[in-house]
Amino acid sequence: MTDRVIENNQVTVMGEIVSGFTYSHQIYGEGFYMMDVKCQRLSESFDTIPVMVSERLVDVTADYRGYLVSVNGQFRSYNRHEEHRNRLVLSVFARELAFVDEMEESSKTNQIFLDGYICKPPIYRKTPLGREIADLLLAVNRPYGKSDYIPCICWGRNARFANGFSVGDRCAVWGRIQSREYMKKVDEENLEKRVAFEVSVSKLEIVEQTPQTQS
């Protein structure tokens, strides 16, 4: 059961460590820490991805900024209560971590596979230039009755396809994790720069439809 569930959420990120370690939490005496990994895109831009790592995987007292690292794990979420509301916080949970000497051009520096369930109606729209976009929220099951809620963004024909999905449909998604800056209004006078994380979908397919979708 556990192995099957883990297979539905697989992430590999490779890149440069660009932060120190900050303490996150402790479970059964095992400490977990956050660090940021900068992953190059095919273009000149990059994504800075938060990675949660156990103190048993790496020396969290050391400074590894500038080192290249390969991380295998899962994309996880939790709700953090702030400003009288819950905020969805996302990070890569590292199951394996290895330092690498260099990045080969053929390296898959940022890839993710998810198998989960649509838990909100898709939001389909077009940009002013006519580009089609669809937002999905995918619930991906974890062991012991937990789930991760992963926002996904689809483009073009994938967006048109996703717009036909219904709540409860099970679908598989392939893509990459992307970071996106936006401005959040914190009060009447002030804006605050924040970073959102989502899965940019390159491929998706329906695994199982709900009865209302089939009819």
Contacts in CASP RR format, 6 or more apart in sequence:
PFRMAT RR
TARGET T0000
AUTHOR 0000-0000-0000
METHOD contacts of the structure
MODEL  1
MTDRVIENNQVTVMGEIVSGFTYSHQIYGEGFYMMDVKCQRLSESFDTIP
VMVSERLVDVTADYRGYLVSVNGQFRSYNRHEEHRNRLVLSVFARELAFV
DEMEESSKTNQIFLDGYICKPPIYRKTPLGREIADLLLAVNRPYGKSDYI
PCICWGRNARFANGFSVGDRCAVWGRIQSREYMKKVDEENLEKRVAFEVS
VSKLEIVEQTPQTQS
1 143 0 8 1.000
2 143 0 8 1.000
5 141 0 8 1.000
5 142 0 8 1.000
5 143 0 8 1.000
6 74 0 8 1.000
6 143 0 8 1.000
7 115 0 8 1.000
8 114 0 8 1.000
8 115 0 8 1.000
8 116 0 8 1.000
8 140 0 8 1.000
8 141 0 8 1.000
9 73 0 8 1.000
9 74 0 8 1.000
9 75 0 8 1.000
9 76 0 8 1.000
9 113 0 8 1.000
9 114 0 8 1.000
9 115 0 8 1.000
9 140 0 8 1.000
9 142 0 8 1.000
9 148 0 8 1.000
10 72 0 8 1.000
10 73 0 8 1.000
10 74 0 8 1.000
10 112 0 8 1.000
10 113 0 8 1.000
11 71 0 8 1.000
11 72 0 8 1.000
11 73 0 8 1.000
11 74 0 8 1.000
11 75 0 8 1.000
11 92 0 8 1.000
11 111 0 8 1.000
11 112 0 8 1.000
11 113 0 8 1.000
11 177 0 8 1.000
12 70 0 8 1.000
12 71 0 8 1.000
12 72 0 8 1.000
12 73 0 8 1.000
12 108 0 8 1.000
12 110 0 8 1.000
12 111 0 8 1.000
12 112 0 8 1.000
13 37 0 8 1.000
13 39 0 8 1.000
13 49 0 8 1.000
13 51 0 8 1.000
13 70 0 8 1.000
13 71 0 8 1.000
13 92 0 8 1.000
13 109 0 8 1.000
13 110 0 8 1.000
13 177 0 8 1.000
14 39 0 8 1.000
14 68 0 8 1.000
14 69 0 8 1.000
14 70 0 8 1.000
14 71 0 8 1.000
14 100 0 8 1.000
14 103 0 8 1.000
14 107 0 8 1.000
14 108 0 8 1.000
14 109 0 8 1.000
14 110 0 8 1.000
15 37 0 8 1.000
15 38 0 8 1.000
15 39 0 8 1.000
15 40 0 8 1.000
15 68 0 8 1.000
15 69 0 8 1.000
15 70 0 8 1.000
15 103 0 8 1.000
15 109 0 8 1.000
16 37 0 8 1.000
16 38 0 8 1.000
16 66 0 8 1.000
16 67 0 8 1.000
16 68 0 8 1.000
16 69 0 8 1.000
17 35 0 8 1.000
17 36 0 8 1.000
17 37 0 8 1.000
17 38 0 8 1.000
17 64 0 8 1.000
17 65 0 8 1.000
17 66 0 8 1.000
17 67 0 8 1.000
17 68 0 8 1.000
17 69 0 8 1.000
18 36 0 8 1.000
18 37 0 8 1.000
18 38 0 8 1.000
18 48 0 8 1.000
18 65 0 8 1.000
18 66 0 8 1.000
19 34 0 8 1.000
19 35 0 8 1.000
19 36 0 8 1.000
19 65 0 8 1.000
20 35 0 8 1.000
20 36 0 8 1.000
20 63 0 8 1.000
20 64 0 8 1.000
20 65 0 8 1.000
21 33 0 8 1.000
21 34 0 8 1.000
21 35 0 8 1.000
21 53 0 8 1.000
21 60 0 8 1.000
21 61 0 8 1.000
22 33 0 8 1.000
22 34 0 8 1.000
22 35 0 8 1.000
23 31 0 8 1.000
23 32 0 8 1.000
23 33 0 8 1.000
23 34 0 8 1.000
24 31 0 8 1.000
24 32 0 8 1.000
24 33 0 8 1.000
24 34 0 8 1.000
24 52 0 8 1.000
25 31 0 8 1.000
25 32 0 8 1.000
26 32 0 8 1.000
30 54 0 8 1.000
30 55 0 8 1.000
30 56 0 8 1.000
31 54 0 8 1.000
31 55 0 8 1.000
32 52 0 8 1.000
32 53 0 8 1.000
32 54 0 8 1.000
32 55 0 8 1.000
33 52 0 8 1.000
33 53 0 8 1.000
33 54 0 8 1.000
33 55 0 8 1.000
33 60 0 8 1.000
34 50 0 8 1.000
34 51 0 8 1.000
34 52 0 8 1.000
34 53 0 8 1.000
34 91 0 8 1.000
35 50 0 8 1.000
35 51 0 8 1.000
35 53 0 8 1.000
35 64 0 8 1.000
36 48 0 8 1.000
36 49 0 8 1.000
36 50 0 8 1.000
36 51 0 8 1.000
37 48 0 8 1.000
37 49 0 8 1.000
37 51 0 8 1.000
37 69 0 8 1.000
37 71 0 8 1.000
37 92 0 8 1.000
38 46 0 8 1.000
38 47 0 8 1.000
38 48 0 8 1.000
38 49 0 8 1.000
39 46 0 8 1.000
39 47 0 8 1.000
39 48 0 8 1.000
39 49 0 8 1.000
39 109 0 8 1.000
39 110 0 8 1.000
39 177 0 8 1.000
40 46 0 8 1.000
40 103 0 8 1.000
40 109 0 8 1.000
41 47 0 8 1.000
41 110 0 8 1.000
47 110 0 8 1.000
47 176 0 8 1.000
47 177 0 8 1.000
47 178 0 8 1.000
47 179 0 8 1.000
48 179 0 8 1.000
48 195 0 8 1.000
49 91 0 8 1.000
49 92 0 8 1.000
49 110 0 8 1.000
49 177 0 8 1.000
49 179 0 8 1.000
49 197 0 8 1.000
50 90 0 8 1.000
50 91 0 8 1.000
50 92 0 8 1.000
50 197 0 8 1.000
51 71 0 8 1.000
51 91 0 8 1.000
51 92 0 8 1.000
51 94 0 8 1.000
52 76 0 8 1.000
52 91 0 8 1.000
52 92 0 8 1.000
52 93 0 8 1.000
52 94 0 8 1.000
53 60 0 8 1.000
53 71 0 8 1.000
53 94 0 8 1.000
53 97 0 8 1.000
54 94 0 8 1.000
57 94 0 8 1.000
57 96 0 8 1.000
57 97 0 8 1.000
58 64 0 8 1.000
58 97 0 8 1.000
64 99 0 8 1.000
67 99 0 8 1.000
68 99 0 8 1.000
68 100 0 8 1.000
68 101 0 8 1.000
68 102 0 8 1.000
68 103 0 8 1.000
69 97 0 8 1.000
69 98 0 8 1.000
69 99 0 8 1.000
69 100 0 8 1.000
70 97 0 8 1.000
70 98 0 8 1.000
70 99 0 8 1.000
70 100 0 8 1.000
71 92 0 8 1.000
71 94 0 8 1.000
71 96 0 8 1.000
71 97 0 8 1.000
72 94 0 8 1.000
72 95 0 8 1.000
72 96 0 8 1.000
72 97 0 8 1.000
73 92 0 8 1.000
73 93 0 8 1.000
73 94 0 8 1.000
73 95 0 8 1.000
73 96 0 8 1.000
74 92 0 8 1.000
74 93 0 8 1.000
74 95 0 8 1.000
74 148 0 8 1.000
75 90 0 8 1.000
75 91 0 8 1.000
75 92 0 8 1.000
75 93 0 8 1.000
75 112 0 8 1.000
75 114 0 8 1.000
75 140 0 8 1.000
75 148 0 8 1.000
75 150 0 8 1.000
75 177 0 8 1.000
75 199 0 8 1.000
76 90 0 8 1.000
76 91 0 8 1.000
76 92 0 8 1.000
76 93 0 8 1.000
76 142 0 8 1.000
76 148 0 8 1.000
77 88 0 8 1.000
77 89 0 8 1.000
77 90 0 8 1.000
77 148 0 8 1.000
77 149 0 8 1.000
77 150 0 8 1.000
78 88 0 8 1.000
78 89 0 8 1.000
79 86 0 8 1.000
79 87 0 8 1.000
79 88 0 8 1.000
79 89 0 8 1.000
80 86 0 8 1.000
80 87 0 8 1.000
80 89 0 8 1.000
81 87 0 8 1.000
83 186 0 8 1.000
88 149 0 8 1.000
88 151 0 8 1.000
90 150 0 8 1.000
90 151 0 8 1.000
90 197 0 8 1.000
90 198 0 8 1.000
91 197 0 8 1.000
92 177 0 8 1.000
103 109 0 8 1.000
110 176 0 8 1.000
110 177 0 8 1.000
111 174 0 8 1.000
111 175 0 8 1.000
111 176 0 8 1.000
112 173 0 8 1.000
112 174 0 8 1.000
112 175 0 8 1.000
112 176 0 8 1.000
112 177 0 8 1.000
112 199 0 8 1.000
113 172 0 8 1.000
113 173 0 8 1.000
113 174 0 8 1.000
113 175 0 8 1.000
114 138 0 8 1.000
114 140 0 8 1.000
114 150 0 8 1.000
114 152 0 8 1.000
114 172 0 8 1.000
114 173 0 8 1.000
114 199 0 8 1.000
115 140 0 8 1.000
115 170 0 8 1.000
115 171 0 8 1.000
115 172 0 8 1.000
115 173 0 8 1.000
115 207 0 8 1.000
116 138 0 8 1.000
116 139 0 8 1.000
116 140 0 8 1.000
116 141 0 8 1.000
116 170 0 8 1.000
116 171 0 8 1.000
116 172 0 8 1.000
116 173 0 8 1.000
116 207 0 8 1.000
117 138 0 8 1.000
117 139 0 8 1.000
117 140 0 8 1.000
117 141 0 8 1.000
117 168 0 8 1.000
117 169 0 8 1.000
117 170 0 8 1.000
117 171 0 8 1.000
118 136 0 8 1.000
118 137 0 8 1.000
118 138 0 8 1.000
118 139 0 8 1.000
118 165 0 8 1.000
118 166 0 8 1.000
118 167 0 8 1.000
118 168 0 8 1.000
118 169 0 8 1.000
118 170 0 8 1.000
118 171 0 8 1.000
119 137 0 8 1.000
119 138 0 8 1.000
119 139 0 8 1.000
119 149 0 8 1.000
119 167 0 8 1.000
119 168 0 8 1.000
120 136 0 8 1.000
120 137 0 8 1.000
120 167 0 8 1.000
121 166 0 8 1.000
121 167 0 8 1.000
122 134 0 8 1.000
122 135 0 8 1.000
122 136 0 8 1.000
122 162 0 8 1.000
122 163 0 8 1.000
122 164 0 8 1.000
122 165 0 8 1.000
123 134 0 8 1.000
123 135 0 8 1.000
124 132 0 8 1.000
124 133 0 8 1.000
124 134 0 8 1.000
124 159 0 8 1.000
124 160 0 8 1.000
124 162 0 8 1.000
124 163 0 8 1.000
125 132 0 8 1.000
125 133 0 8 1.000
125 134 0 8 1.000
126 132 0 8 1.000
126 133 0 8 1.000
127 133 0 8 1.000
131 155 0 8 1.000
131 156 0 8 1.000
132 155 0 8 1.000
132 156 0 8 1.000
132 157 0 8 1.000
132 159 0 8 1.000
132 160 0 8 1.000
133 153 0 8 1.000
133 154 0 8 1.000
133 155 0 8 1.000
133 156 0 8 1.000
133 159 0 8 1.000
134 153 0 8 1.000
134 154 0 8 1.000
134 158 0 8 1.000
134 159 0 8 1.000
134 160 0 8 1.000
134 162 0 8 1.000
134 163 0 8 1.000
135 151 0 8 1.000
135 152 0 8 1.000
135 153 0 8 1.000
135 154 0 8 1.000
136 151 0 8 1.000
136 152 0 8 1.000
136 153 0 8 1.000
136 154 0 8 1.000
136 162 0 8 1.000
136 165 0 8 1.000
136 173 0 8 1.000
136 201 0 8 1.000
137 149 0 8 1.000
137 150 0 8 1.000
137 151 0 8 1.000
137 152 0 8 1.000
138 149 0 8 1.000
138 150 0 8 1.000
138 151 0 8 1.000
138 152 0 8 1.000
138 171 0 8 1.000
138 173 0 8 1.000
138 199 0 8 1.000
139 147 0 8 1.000
139 148 0 8 1.000
139 149 0 8 1.000
139 150 0 8 1.000
140 147 0 8 1.000
140 148 0 8 1.000
140 149 0 8 1.000
140 150 0 8 1.000
141 147 0 8 1.000
142 148 0 8 1.000
150 198 0 8 1.000
150 199 0 8 1.000
151 196 0 8 1.000
151 197 0 8 1.000
151 198 0 8 1.000
151 199 0 8 1.000
152 173 0 8 1.000
152 198 0 8 1.000
152 199 0 8 1.000
152 200 0 8 1.000
152 201 0 8 1.000
152 204 0 8 1.000
153 178 0 8 1.000
153 198 0 8 1.000
153 199 0 8 1.000
153 200 0 8 1.000
153 201 0 8 1.000
154 161 0 8 1.000
154 162 0 8 1.000
154 201 0 8 1.000
154 204 0 8 1.000
155 200 0 8 1.000
155 201 0 8 1.000
158 201 0 8 1.000
158 202 0 8 1.000
158 203 0 8 1.000
158 204 0 8 1.000
161 204 0 8 1.000
162 201 0 8 1.000
162 204 0 8 1.000
164 213 0 8 1.000
165 171 0 8 1.000
165 206 0 8 1.000
165 213 0 8 1.000
166 209 0 8 1.000
166 210 0 8 1.000
166 212 0 8 1.000
166 213 0 8 1.000
167 210 0 8 1.000
168 210 0 8 1.000
169 206 0 8 1.000
169 208 0 8 1.000
169 209 0 8 1.000
169 210 0 8 1.000
169 213 0 8 1.000
170 206 0 8 1.000
170 207 0 8 1.000
170 208 0 8 1.000
170 209 0 8 1.000
171 204 0 8 1.000
171 205 0 8 1.000
171 206 0 8 1.000
171 207 0 8 1.000
172 204 0 8 1.000
172 205 0 8 1.000
172 207 0 8 1.000
173 199 0 8 1.000
173 201 0 8 1.000
173 203 0 8 1.000
173 204 0 8 1.000
174 201 0 8 1.000
174 202 0 8 1.000
174 203 0 8 1.000
174 204 0 8 1.000
175 199 0 8 1.000
175 200 0 8 1.000
175 201 0 8 1.000
175 202 0 8 1.000
175 203 0 8 1.000
176 199 0 8 1.000
176 200 0 8 1.000
176 202 0 8 1.000
177 197 0 8 1.000
177 198 0 8 1.000
177 199 0 8 1.000
177 200 0 8 1.000
178 197 0 8 1.000
178 198 0 8 1.000
178 199 0 8 1.000
178 200 0 8 1.000
179 195 0 8 1.000
179 196 0 8 1.000
179 197 0 8 1.000
180 195 0 8 1.000
180 196 0 8 1.000
180 197 0 8 1.000
180 198 0 8 1.000
181 193 0 8 1.000
181 194 0 8 1.000
181 195 0 8 1.000
181 196 0 8 1.000
182 193 0 8 1.000
182 194 0 8 1.000
182 195 0 8 1.000
182 196 0 8 1.000
183 191 0 8 1.000
183 192 0 8 1.000
183 193 0 8 1.000
183 194 0 8 1.000
184 191 0 8 1.000
184 192 0 8 1.000
184 193 0 8 1.000
184 194 0 8 1.000
185 191 0 8 1.000
185 192 0 8 1.000
186 192 0 8 1.000
END
